[in-house]
Amino acid sequence: MTDIPTQGFRSHARYVPAFHFLGAGILLLNFLWGGYRLTVERSMDRLVQVVLAIGLGIIFYYARTFALVVQDRVIRLEERIRLKALCPEAQHAGIDRLSPSQLIALRFASDGEIPQLAGRVMAENIRDRNQIKSMIQQWRDDGMRA
């Protein structure tokens, strides 16, 4: 899973072509074809095909969404533990007040950079995930994300 190139602010998003493009494309094509066939020949069979295509699209969407929610929960836990290990004790109270979005963005900061960056995020209440990521100087790769 770590066969991805070195990550940075502009290259950290993960796309799995077979899932994001091929799978989604096939489901979209199935829905469009079913919709076309329903307009040409209105029948219960055609309607069921369109409804099934919609159901498959919903399953596809939630399969990805559920995996990302679990990943975000794990990241939140990992980053709280990491921050408490690396940050000075004076910052510990603020760690539990960081939002999941802030913690998810901070996960890319290197161990040497994280105490200062987390302190700045807490002090300035920076909430924008992309802004936090853009502040990272030493990027820490995350090759095990979903």
Phi and psi in radians as a Rosetta constraint file:
Dihedral C 1 N 2 CA 2 C 2 CIRCULARHARMONIC -1.722 0.35
Dihedral N 2 CA 2 C 2 N 3 CIRCULARHARMONIC 0.479 0.35
Dihedral C 2 N 3 CA 3 C 3 CIRCULARHARMONIC -1.516 0.35
Dihedral N 3 CA 3 C 3 N 4 CIRCULARHARMONIC 0.230 0.35
Dihedral C 3 N 4 CA 4 C 4 CIRCULARHARMONIC -1.500 0.35
Dihedral N 4 CA 4 C 4 N 5 CIRCULARHARMONIC 2.692 0.35
Dihedral C 4 N 5 CA 5 C 5 CIRCULARHARMONIC -1.189 0.35
Dihedral N 5 CA 5 C 5 N 6 CIRCULARHARMONIC 2.920 0.35
Dihedral C 5 N 6 CA 6 C 6 CIRCULARHARMONIC -0.960 0.35
Dihedral N 6 CA 6 C 6 N 7 CIRCULARHARMONIC 2.360 0.35
Dihedral C 6 N 7 CA 7 C 7 CIRCULARHARMONIC -1.600 0.35
Dihedral N 7 CA 7 C 7 N 8 CIRCULARHARMONIC 2.779 0.35
Dihedral C 7 N 8 CA 8 C 8 CIRCULARHARMONIC -2.773 0.35
Dihedral N 8 CA 8 C 8 N 9 CIRCULARHARMONIC -3.099 0.35
Dihedral C 8 N 9 CA 9 C 9 CIRCULARHARMONIC -0.980 0.35
Dihedral N 9 CA 9 C 9 N 10 CIRCULARHARMONIC -0.704 0.35
Dihedral C 9 N 10 CA 10 C 10 CIRCULARHARMONIC -1.531 0.35
Dihedral N 10 CA 10 C 10 N 11 CIRCULARHARMONIC -0.129 0.35
Dihedral C 10 N 11 CA 11 C 11 CIRCULARHARMONIC -2.314 0.35
Dihedral N 11 CA 11 C 11 N 12 CIRCULARHARMONIC 0.533 0.35
Dihedral C 11 N 12 CA 12 C 12 CIRCULARHARMONIC -1.757 0.35
Dihedral N 12 CA 12 C 12 N 13 CIRCULARHARMONIC -0.203 0.35
Dihedral C 12 N 13 CA 13 C 13 CIRCULARHARMONIC -1.188 0.35
Dihedral N 13 CA 13 C 13 N 14 CIRCULARHARMONIC 2.500 0.35
Dihedral C 13 N 14 CA 14 C 14 CIRCULARHARMONIC -1.968 0.35
Dihedral N 14 CA 14 C 14 N 15 CIRCULARHARMONIC 2.183 0.35
Dihedral C 14 N 15 CA 15 C 15 CIRCULARHARMONIC -2.109 0.35
Dihedral N 15 CA 15 C 15 N 16 CIRCULARHARMONIC 2.288 0.35
Dihedral C 15 N 16 CA 16 C 16 CIRCULARHARMONIC -1.831 0.35
Dihedral N 16 CA 16 C 16 N 17 CIRCULARHARMONIC 1.799 0.35
Dihedral C 16 N 17 CA 17 C 17 CIRCULARHARMONIC -0.904 0.35
Dihedral N 17 CA 17 C 17 N 18 CIRCULARHARMONIC -0.726 0.35
Dihedral C 17 N 18 CA 18 C 18 CIRCULARHARMONIC -1.122 0.35
Dihedral N 18 CA 18 C 18 N 19 CIRCULARHARMONIC -0.548 0.35
Dihedral C 18 N 19 CA 19 C 19 CIRCULARHARMONIC -1.522 0.35
Dihedral N 19 CA 19 C 19 N 20 CIRCULARHARMONIC -0.999 0.35
Dihedral C 19 N 20 CA 20 C 20 CIRCULARHARMONIC -1.206 0.35
Dihedral N 20 CA 20 C 20 N 21 CIRCULARHARMONIC -0.612 0.35
Dihedral C 20 N 21 CA 21 C 21 CIRCULARHARMONIC -1.891 0.35
Dihedral N 21 CA 21 C 21 N 22 CIRCULARHARMONIC -0.940 0.35
Dihedral C 21 N 22 CA 22 C 22 CIRCULARHARMONIC -1.185 0.35
Dihedral N 22 CA 22 C 22 N 23 CIRCULARHARMONIC -0.931 0.35
Dihedral C 22 N 23 CA 23 C 23 CIRCULARHARMONIC -1.067 0.35
Dihedral N 23 CA 23 C 23 N 24 CIRCULARHARMONIC -0.838 0.35
Dihedral C 23 N 24 CA 24 C 24 CIRCULARHARMONIC -1.120 0.35
Dihedral N 24 CA 24 C 24 N 25 CIRCULARHARMONIC -0.683 0.35
Dihedral C 24 N 25 CA 25 C 25 CIRCULARHARMONIC -1.121 0.35
Dihedral N 25 CA 25 C 25 N 26 CIRCULARHARMONIC -0.731 0.35
Dihedral C 25 N 26 CA 26 C 26 CIRCULARHARMONIC -1.120 0.35
Dihedral N 26 CA 26 C 26 N 27 CIRCULARHARMONIC -0.756 0.35
Dihedral C 26 N 27 CA 27 C 27 CIRCULARHARMONIC -1.137 0.35
Dihedral N 27 CA 27 C 27 N 28 CIRCULARHARMONIC -0.695 0.35
Dihedral C 27 N 28 CA 28 C 28 CIRCULARHARMONIC -1.138 0.35
Dihedral N 28 CA 28 C 28 N 29 CIRCULARHARMONIC -0.773 0.35
Dihedral C 28 N 29 CA 29 C 29 CIRCULARHARMONIC -1.058 0.35
Dihedral N 29 CA 29 C 29 N 30 CIRCULARHARMONIC -0.728 0.35
Dihedral C 29 N 30 CA 30 C 30 CIRCULARHARMONIC -1.071 0.35
Dihedral N 30 CA 30 C 30 N 31 CIRCULARHARMONIC -0.748 0.35
Dihedral C 30 N 31 CA 31 C 31 CIRCULARHARMONIC -1.133 0.35
Dihedral N 31 CA 31 C 31 N 32 CIRCULARHARMONIC -0.807 0.35
Dihedral C 31 N 32 CA 32 C 32 CIRCULARHARMONIC -1.115 0.35
Dihedral N 32 CA 32 C 32 N 33 CIRCULARHARMONIC -0.737 0.35
Dihedral C 32 N 33 CA 33 C 33 CIRCULARHARMONIC -1.117 0.35
Dihedral N 33 CA 33 C 33 N 34 CIRCULARHARMONIC -0.758 0.35
Dihedral C 33 N 34 CA 34 C 34 CIRCULARHARMONIC -1.100 0.35
Dihedral N 34 CA 34 C 34 N 35 CIRCULARHARMONIC -0.717 0.35
Dihedral C 34 N 35 CA 35 C 35 CIRCULARHARMONIC -1.109 0.35
Dihedral N 35 CA 35 C 35 N 36 CIRCULARHARMONIC -0.721 0.35
Dihedral C 35 N 36 CA 36 C 36 CIRCULARHARMONIC -1.100 0.35
Dihedral N 36 CA 36 C 36 N 37 CIRCULARHARMONIC -0.814 0.35
Dihedral C 36 N 37 CA 37 C 37 CIRCULARHARMONIC -1.131 0.35
Dihedral N 37 CA 37 C 37 N 38 CIRCULARHARMONIC -0.574 0.35
Dihedral C 37 N 38 CA 38 C 38 CIRCULARHARMONIC -1.172 0.35
Dihedral N 38 CA 38 C 38 N 39 CIRCULARHARMONIC -0.653 0.35
Dihedral C 38 N 39 CA 39 C 39 CIRCULARHARMONIC -1.260 0.35
Dihedral N 39 CA 39 C 39 N 40 CIRCULARHARMONIC -0.541 0.35
Dihedral C 39 N 40 CA 40 C 40 CIRCULARHARMONIC -1.333 0.35
Dihedral N 40 CA 40 C 40 N 41 CIRCULARHARMONIC -0.762 0.35
Dihedral C 40 N 41 CA 41 C 41 CIRCULARHARMONIC -2.366 0.35
Dihedral N 41 CA 41 C 41 N 42 CIRCULARHARMONIC 1.744 0.35
Dihedral C 41 N 42 CA 42 C 42 CIRCULARHARMONIC -1.289 0.35
Dihedral N 42 CA 42 C 42 N 43 CIRCULARHARMONIC 2.000 0.35
Dihedral C 42 N 43 CA 43 C 43 CIRCULARHARMONIC -2.667 0.35
Dihedral N 43 CA 43 C 43 N 44 CIRCULARHARMONIC 2.855 0.35
Dihedral C 43 N 44 CA 44 C 44 CIRCULARHARMONIC -1.109 0.35
Dihedral N 44 CA 44 C 44 N 45 CIRCULARHARMONIC -0.645 0.35
Dihedral C 44 N 45 CA 45 C 45 CIRCULARHARMONIC -1.048 0.35
Dihedral N 45 CA 45 C 45 N 46 CIRCULARHARMONIC -0.796 0.35
Dihedral C 45 N 46 CA 46 C 46 CIRCULARHARMONIC -1.150 0.35
Dihedral N 46 CA 46 C 46 N 47 CIRCULARHARMONIC -0.702 0.35
Dihedral C 46 N 47 CA 47 C 47 CIRCULARHARMONIC -1.102 0.35
Dihedral N 47 CA 47 C 47 N 48 CIRCULARHARMONIC -0.740 0.35
Dihedral C 47 N 48 CA 48 C 48 CIRCULARHARMONIC -1.095 0.35
Dihedral N 48 CA 48 C 48 N 49 CIRCULARHARMONIC -0.666 0.35
Dihedral C 48 N 49 CA 49 C 49 CIRCULARHARMONIC -1.088 0.35
Dihedral N 49 CA 49 C 49 N 50 CIRCULARHARMONIC -0.743 0.35
Dihedral C 49 N 50 CA 50 C 50 CIRCULARHARMONIC -1.165 0.35
Dihedral N 50 CA 50 C 50 N 51 CIRCULARHARMONIC -0.751 0.35
Dihedral C 50 N 51 CA 51 C 51 CIRCULARHARMONIC -1.094 0.35
Dihedral N 51 CA 51 C 51 N 52 CIRCULARHARMONIC -0.723 0.35
Dihedral C 51 N 52 CA 52 C 52 CIRCULARHARMONIC -1.103 0.35
Dihedral N 52 CA 52 C 52 N 53 CIRCULARHARMONIC -0.714 0.35
Dihedral C 52 N 53 CA 53 C 53 CIRCULARHARMONIC -1.078 0.35
Dihedral N 53 CA 53 C 53 N 54 CIRCULARHARMONIC -0.708 0.35
Dihedral C 53 N 54 CA 54 C 54 CIRCULARHARMONIC -1.122 0.35
Dihedral N 54 CA 54 C 54 N 55 CIRCULARHARMONIC -0.755 0.35
Dihedral C 54 N 55 CA 55 C 55 CIRCULARHARMONIC -1.065 0.35
Dihedral N 55 CA 55 C 55 N 56 CIRCULARHARMONIC -0.734 0.35
Dihedral C 55 N 56 CA 56 C 56 CIRCULARHARMONIC -1.119 0.35
Dihedral N 56 CA 56 C 56 N 57 CIRCULARHARMONIC -0.660 0.35
Dihedral C 56 N 57 CA 57 C 57 CIRCULARHARMONIC -1.108 0.35
Dihedral N 57 CA 57 C 57 N 58 CIRCULARHARMONIC -0.701 0.35
Dihedral C 57 N 58 CA 58 C 58 CIRCULARHARMONIC -1.119 0.35
Dihedral N 58 CA 58 C 58 N 59 CIRCULARHARMONIC -0.766 0.35
Dihedral C 58 N 59 CA 59 C 59 CIRCULARHARMONIC -1.070 0.35
Dihedral N 59 CA 59 C 59 N 60 CIRCULARHARMONIC -0.790 0.35
Dihedral C 59 N 60 CA 60 C 60 CIRCULARHARMONIC -0.994 0.35
Dihedral N 60 CA 60 C 60 N 61 CIRCULARHARMONIC -0.823 0.35
Dihedral C 60 N 61 CA 61 C 61 CIRCULARHARMONIC -1.090 0.35
Dihedral N 61 CA 61 C 61 N 62 CIRCULARHARMONIC -0.856 0.35
Dihedral C 61 N 62 CA 62 C 62 CIRCULARHARMONIC -1.276 0.35
Dihedral N 62 CA 62 C 62 N 63 CIRCULARHARMONIC -0.494 0.35
Dihedral C 62 N 63 CA 63 C 63 CIRCULARHARMONIC -1.036 0.35
Dihedral N 63 CA 63 C 63 N 64 CIRCULARHARMONIC -0.731 0.35
Dihedral C 63 N 64 CA 64 C 64 CIRCULARHARMONIC -1.267 0.35
Dihedral N 64 CA 64 C 64 N 65 CIRCULARHARMONIC -0.780 0.35
Dihedral C 64 N 65 CA 65 C 65 CIRCULARHARMONIC -1.081 0.35
Dihedral N 65 CA 65 C 65 N 66 CIRCULARHARMONIC -0.791 0.35
Dihedral C 65 N 66 CA 66 C 66 CIRCULARHARMONIC -1.097 0.35
Dihedral N 66 CA 66 C 66 N 67 CIRCULARHARMONIC -0.715 0.35
Dihedral C 66 N 67 CA 67 C 67 CIRCULARHARMONIC -1.092 0.35
Dihedral N 67 CA 67 C 67 N 68 CIRCULARHARMONIC -0.710 0.35
Dihedral C 67 N 68 CA 68 C 68 CIRCULARHARMONIC -1.195 0.35
Dihedral N 68 CA 68 C 68 N 69 CIRCULARHARMONIC -0.612 0.35
Dihedral C 68 N 69 CA 69 C 69 CIRCULARHARMONIC -1.130 0.35
Dihedral N 69 CA 69 C 69 N 70 CIRCULARHARMONIC -0.768 0.35
Dihedral C 69 N 70 CA 70 C 70 CIRCULARHARMONIC -1.119 0.35
Dihedral N 70 CA 70 C 70 N 71 CIRCULARHARMONIC -0.748 0.35
Dihedral C 70 N 71 CA 71 C 71 CIRCULARHARMONIC -1.044 0.35
Dihedral N 71 CA 71 C 71 N 72 CIRCULARHARMONIC -0.754 0.35
Dihedral C 71 N 72 CA 72 C 72 CIRCULARHARMONIC -1.112 0.35
Dihedral N 72 CA 72 C 72 N 73 CIRCULARHARMONIC -0.642 0.35
Dihedral C 72 N 73 CA 73 C 73 CIRCULARHARMONIC -1.136 0.35
Dihedral N 73 CA 73 C 73 N 74 CIRCULARHARMONIC -0.735 0.35
Dihedral C 73 N 74 CA 74 C 74 CIRCULARHARMONIC -1.154 0.35
Dihedral N 74 CA 74 C 74 N 75 CIRCULARHARMONIC -0.752 0.35
Dihedral C 74 N 75 CA 75 C 75 CIRCULARHARMONIC -1.052 0.35
Dihedral N 75 CA 75 C 75 N 76 CIRCULARHARMONIC -0.763 0.35
Dihedral C 75 N 76 CA 76 C 76 CIRCULARHARMONIC -1.000 0.35
Dihedral N 76 CA 76 C 76 N 77 CIRCULARHARMONIC -0.805 0.35
Dihedral C 76 N 77 CA 77 C 77 CIRCULARHARMONIC -1.133 0.35
Dihedral N 77 CA 77 C 77 N 78 CIRCULARHARMONIC -0.849 0.35
Dihedral C 77 N 78 CA 78 C 78 CIRCULARHARMONIC -1.033 0.35
Dihedral N 78 CA 78 C 78 N 79 CIRCULARHARMONIC -0.770 0.35
Dihedral C 78 N 79 CA 79 C 79 CIRCULARHARMONIC -1.232 0.35
Dihedral N 79 CA 79 C 79 N 80 CIRCULARHARMONIC -0.603 0.35
Dihedral C 79 N 80 CA 80 C 80 CIRCULARHARMONIC -1.104 0.35
Dihedral N 80 CA 80 C 80 N 81 CIRCULARHARMONIC -0.767 0.35
Dihedral C 80 N 81 CA 81 C 81 CIRCULARHARMONIC -1.114 0.35
Dihedral N 81 CA 81 C 81 N 82 CIRCULARHARMONIC -0.796 0.35
Dihedral C 81 N 82 CA 82 C 82 CIRCULARHARMONIC -1.085 0.35
Dihedral N 82 CA 82 C 82 N 83 CIRCULARHARMONIC -0.789 0.35
Dihedral C 82 N 83 CA 83 C 83 CIRCULARHARMONIC -1.126 0.35
Dihedral N 83 CA 83 C 83 N 84 CIRCULARHARMONIC -0.686 0.35
Dihedral C 83 N 84 CA 84 C 84 CIRCULARHARMONIC -1.186 0.35
Dihedral N 84 CA 84 C 84 N 85 CIRCULARHARMONIC -0.497 0.35
Dihedral C 84 N 85 CA 85 C 85 CIRCULARHARMONIC -1.369 0.35
Dihedral N 85 CA 85 C 85 N 86 CIRCULARHARMONIC -0.559 0.35
Dihedral C 85 N 86 CA 86 C 86 CIRCULARHARMONIC -1.799 0.35
Dihedral N 86 CA 86 C 86 N 87 CIRCULARHARMONIC -0.410 0.35
Dihedral C 86 N 87 CA 87 C 87 CIRCULARHARMONIC -1.590 0.35
Dihedral N 87 CA 87 C 87 N 88 CIRCULARHARMONIC 2.661 0.35
Dihedral C 87 N 88 CA 88 C 88 CIRCULARHARMONIC -1.087 0.35
Dihedral N 88 CA 88 C 88 N 89 CIRCULARHARMONIC 2.671 0.35
Dihedral C 88 N 89 CA 89 C 89 CIRCULARHARMONIC -1.032 0.35
Dihedral N 89 CA 89 C 89 N 90 CIRCULARHARMONIC -0.473 0.35
Dihedral C 89 N 90 CA 90 C 90 CIRCULARHARMONIC -1.101 0.35
Dihedral N 90 CA 90 C 90 N 91 CIRCULARHARMONIC -0.417 0.35
Dihedral C 90 N 91 CA 91 C 91 CIRCULARHARMONIC -1.577 0.35
Dihedral N 91 CA 91 C 91 N 92 CIRCULARHARMONIC -0.194 0.35
Dihedral C 91 N 92 CA 92 C 92 CIRCULARHARMONIC -1.031 0.35
Dihedral N 92 CA 92 C 92 N 93 CIRCULARHARMONIC -0.663 0.35
Dihedral C 92 N 93 CA 93 C 93 CIRCULARHARMONIC -1.102 0.35
Dihedral N 93 CA 93 C 93 N 94 CIRCULARHARMONIC -0.618 0.35
Dihedral C 93 N 94 CA 94 C 94 CIRCULARHARMONIC -1.300 0.35
Dihedral N 94 CA 94 C 94 N 95 CIRCULARHARMONIC -0.379 0.35
Dihedral C 94 N 95 CA 95 C 95 CIRCULARHARMONIC -1.065 0.35
Dihedral N 95 CA 95 C 95 N 96 CIRCULARHARMONIC -0.750 0.35
Dihedral C 95 N 96 CA 96 C 96 CIRCULARHARMONIC -1.222 0.35
Dihedral N 96 CA 96 C 96 N 97 CIRCULARHARMONIC -0.262 0.35
Dihedral C 96 N 97 CA 97 C 97 CIRCULARHARMONIC -1.602 0.35
Dihedral N 97 CA 97 C 97 N 98 CIRCULARHARMONIC -0.112 0.35
Dihedral C 97 N 98 CA 98 C 98 CIRCULARHARMONIC -1.198 0.35
Dihedral N 98 CA 98 C 98 N 99 CIRCULARHARMONIC 2.397 0.35
Dihedral C 98 N 99 CA 99 C 99 CIRCULARHARMONIC -1.321 0.35
Dihedral N 99 CA 99 C 99 N 100 CIRCULARHARMONIC 2.790 0.35
Dihedral C 99 N 100 CA 100 C 100 CIRCULARHARMONIC -0.960 0.35
Dihedral N 100 CA 100 C 100 N 101 CIRCULARHARMONIC -0.690 0.35
Dihedral C 100 N 101 CA 101 C 101 CIRCULARHARMONIC -1.095 0.35
Dihedral N 101 CA 101 C 101 N 102 CIRCULARHARMONIC -0.724 0.35
Dihedral C 101 N 102 CA 102 C 102 CIRCULARHARMONIC -1.128 0.35
Dihedral N 102 CA 102 C 102 N 103 CIRCULARHARMONIC -0.770 0.35
Dihedral C 102 N 103 CA 103 C 103 CIRCULARHARMONIC -1.131 0.35
Dihedral N 103 CA 103 C 103 N 104 CIRCULARHARMONIC -0.675 0.35
Dihedral C 103 N 104 CA 104 C 104 CIRCULARHARMONIC -1.112 0.35
Dihedral N 104 CA 104 C 104 N 105 CIRCULARHARMONIC -0.688 0.35
Dihedral C 104 N 105 CA 105 C 105 CIRCULARHARMONIC -1.229 0.35
Dihedral N 105 CA 105 C 105 N 106 CIRCULARHARMONIC -0.687 0.35
Dihedral C 105 N 106 CA 106 C 106 CIRCULARHARMONIC -1.201 0.35
Dihedral N 106 CA 106 C 106 N 107 CIRCULARHARMONIC -0.328 0.35
Dihedral C 106 N 107 CA 107 C 107 CIRCULARHARMONIC -1.078 0.35
Dihedral N 107 CA 107 C 107 N 108 CIRCULARHARMONIC -0.362 0.35
Dihedral C 107 N 108 CA 108 C 108 CIRCULARHARMONIC -1.465 0.35
Dihedral N 108 CA 108 C 108 N 109 CIRCULARHARMONIC -0.175 0.35
Dihedral C 108 N 109 CA 109 C 109 CIRCULARHARMONIC -1.345 0.35
Dihedral N 109 CA 109 C 109 N 110 CIRCULARHARMONIC 2.473 0.35
Dihedral C 109 N 110 CA 110 C 110 CIRCULARHARMONIC -1.172 0.35
Dihedral N 110 CA 110 C 110 N 111 CIRCULARHARMONIC 2.831 0.35
Dihedral C 110 N 111 CA 111 C 111 CIRCULARHARMONIC -1.038 0.35
Dihedral N 111 CA 111 C 111 N 112 CIRCULARHARMONIC -0.655 0.35
Dihedral C 111 N 112 CA 112 C 112 CIRCULARHARMONIC -1.242 0.35
Dihedral N 112 CA 112 C 112 N 113 CIRCULARHARMONIC -0.470 0.35
Dihedral C 112 N 113 CA 113 C 113 CIRCULARHARMONIC -1.629 0.35
Dihedral N 113 CA 113 C 113 N 114 CIRCULARHARMONIC -0.401 0.35
Dihedral C 113 N 114 CA 114 C 114 CIRCULARHARMONIC -1.098 0.35
Dihedral N 114 CA 114 C 114 N 115 CIRCULARHARMONIC -0.688 0.35
Dihedral C 114 N 115 CA 115 C 115 CIRCULARHARMONIC -1.054 0.35
Dihedral N 115 CA 115 C 115 N 116 CIRCULARHARMONIC -0.794 0.35
Dihedral C 115 N 116 CA 116 C 116 CIRCULARHARMONIC -1.194 0.35
Dihedral N 116 CA 116 C 116 N 117 CIRCULARHARMONIC -0.770 0.35
Dihedral C 116 N 117 CA 117 C 117 CIRCULARHARMONIC -1.157 0.35
Dihedral N 117 CA 117 C 117 N 118 CIRCULARHARMONIC -0.763 0.35
Dihedral C 117 N 118 CA 118 C 118 CIRCULARHARMONIC -1.099 0.35
Dihedral N 118 CA 118 C 118 N 119 CIRCULARHARMONIC -0.696 0.35
Dihedral C 118 N 119 CA 119 C 119 CIRCULARHARMONIC -1.074 0.35
Dihedral N 119 CA 119 C 119 N 120 CIRCULARHARMONIC -0.710 0.35
Dihedral C 119 N 120 CA 120 C 120 CIRCULARHARMONIC -1.176 0.35
Dihedral N 120 CA 120 C 120 N 121 CIRCULARHARMONIC -0.736 0.35
Dihedral C 120 N 121 CA 121 C 121 CIRCULARHARMONIC -1.060 0.35
Dihedral N 121 CA 121 C 121 N 122 CIRCULARHARMONIC -0.736 0.35
Dihedral C 121 N 122 CA 122 C 122 CIRCULARHARMONIC -1.189 0.35
Dihedral N 122 CA 122 C 122 N 123 CIRCULARHARMONIC -0.812 0.35
Dihedral C 122 N 123 CA 123 C 123 CIRCULARHARMONIC -1.143 0.35
Dihedral N 123 CA 123 C 123 N 124 CIRCULARHARMONIC -0.715 0.35
Dihedral C 123 N 124 CA 124 C 124 CIRCULARHARMONIC -1.664 0.35
Dihedral N 124 CA 124 C 124 N 125 CIRCULARHARMONIC -0.011 0.35
Dihedral C 124 N 125 CA 125 C 125 CIRCULARHARMONIC 0.867 0.35
Dihedral N 125 CA 125 C 125 N 126 CIRCULARHARMONIC 0.881 0.35
Dihedral C 125 N 126 CA 126 C 126 CIRCULARHARMONIC -1.344 0.35
Dihedral N 126 CA 126 C 126 N 127 CIRCULARHARMONIC 2.077 0.35
Dihedral C 126 N 127 CA 127 C 127 CIRCULARHARMONIC -1.905 0.35
Dihedral N 127 CA 127 C 127 N 128 CIRCULARHARMONIC -0.320 0.35
Dihedral C 127 N 128 CA 128 C 128 CIRCULARHARMONIC -1.312 0.35
Dihedral N 128 CA 128 C 128 N 129 CIRCULARHARMONIC 2.064 0.35
Dihedral C 128 N 129 CA 129 C 129 CIRCULARHARMONIC -1.019 0.35
Dihedral N 129 CA 129 C 129 N 130 CIRCULARHARMONIC -0.768 0.35
Dihedral C 129 N 130 CA 130 C 130 CIRCULARHARMONIC -1.186 0.35
Dihedral N 130 CA 130 C 130 N 131 CIRCULARHARMONIC -0.611 0.35
Dihedral C 130 N 131 CA 131 C 131 CIRCULARHARMONIC -1.120 0.35
Dihedral N 131 CA 131 C 131 N 132 CIRCULARHARMONIC -0.750 0.35
Dihedral C 131 N 132 CA 132 C 132 CIRCULARHARMONIC -1.106 0.35
Dihedral N 132 CA 132 C 132 N 133 CIRCULARHARMONIC -0.816 0.35
Dihedral C 132 N 133 CA 133 C 133 CIRCULARHARMONIC -1.060 0.35
Dihedral N 133 CA 133 C 133 N 134 CIRCULARHARMONIC -0.656 0.35
Dihedral C 133 N 134 CA 134 C 134 CIRCULARHARMONIC -1.225 0.35
Dihedral N 134 CA 134 C 134 N 135 CIRCULARHARMONIC -0.320 0.35
Dihedral C 134 N 135 CA 135 C 135 CIRCULARHARMONIC -1.431 0.35
Dihedral N 135 CA 135 C 135 N 136 CIRCULARHARMONIC -0.226 0.35
Dihedral C 135 N 136 CA 136 C 136 CIRCULARHARMONIC -1.259 0.35
Dihedral N 136 CA 136 C 136 N 137 CIRCULARHARMONIC 2.249 0.35
Dihedral C 136 N 137 CA 137 C 137 CIRCULARHARMONIC -1.658 0.35
Dihedral N 137 CA 137 C 137 N 138 CIRCULARHARMONIC -0.706 0.35
Dihedral C 137 N 138 CA 138 C 138 CIRCULARHARMONIC -1.997 0.35
Dihedral N 138 CA 138 C 138 N 139 CIRCULARHARMONIC 1.758 0.35
Dihedral C 138 N 139 CA 139 C 139 CIRCULARHARMONIC -1.307 0.35
Dihedral N 139 CA 139 C 139 N 140 CIRCULARHARMONIC 2.370 0.35
Dihedral C 139 N 140 CA 140 C 140 CIRCULARHARMONIC -1.881 0.35
Dihedral N 140 CA 140 C 140 N 141 CIRCULARHARMONIC 2.042 0.35
Dihedral C 140 N 141 CA 141 C 141 CIRCULARHARMONIC -1.102 0.35
Dihedral N 141 CA 141 C 141 N 142 CIRCULARHARMONIC 2.560 0.35
Dihedral C 141 N 142 CA 142 C 142 CIRCULARHARMONIC -2.246 0.35
Dihedral N 142 CA 142 C 142 N 143 CIRCULARHARMONIC 1.541 0.35
Dihedral C 142 N 143 CA 143 C 143 CIRCULARHARMONIC -1.553 0.35
Dihedral N 143 CA 143 C 143 N 144 CIRCULARHARMONIC 0.032 0.35
Dihedral C 143 N 144 CA 144 C 144 CIRCULARHARMONIC -1.928 0.35
Dihedral N 144 CA 144 C 144 N 145 CIRCULARHARMONIC 0.371 0.35
Dihedral C 144 N 145 CA 145 C 145 CIRCULARHARMONIC -1.442 0.35
Dihedral N 145 CA 145 C 145 N 146 CIRCULARHARMONIC 2.747 0.35
